[in-house]
Amino acid sequence: MLEVGYPRDLAMIGAIFGMATFVWSGWAQERPPKHGAWRVTLALLGLAGLALISLSVPMAVRHWDTATALGRVRRTDRIHRGVLG
């Protein structure tokens, strides 16, 4: 569940997913399906990912010193980290 009380986390999620969208759509444009609509769709996805990156990264930098949900260490978190490394 996303917690809106941590803007840094939300901005980083946006930046990561924006980068993944941008890279995936660029990679998919190498050999798209034959139908021409795919090229347009992939180009629009790439632009959307780039827009998300350009909005999220400055916001993440601006909120870098704020609290993060990852900073709260609970007993279950310690167990999870211990089991998974």
BELQUI-V919614 format. One record per helix or strand of 3 or more residues. SS is the DSSP state (alpha for helix, beta for strand). FROM is the first residue (numbers start at 1). LEN is the number of residues. If there is no record, write none. Layout:
BEGIN
ss=SS from=FROM len=LEN
ss=SS from=FROM len=LEN
END
This chain:
BEGIN
ss=alpha from=7 len=25
ss=alpha from=37 len=26
ss=alpha from=69 len=3
ss=alpha from=75 len=10
END
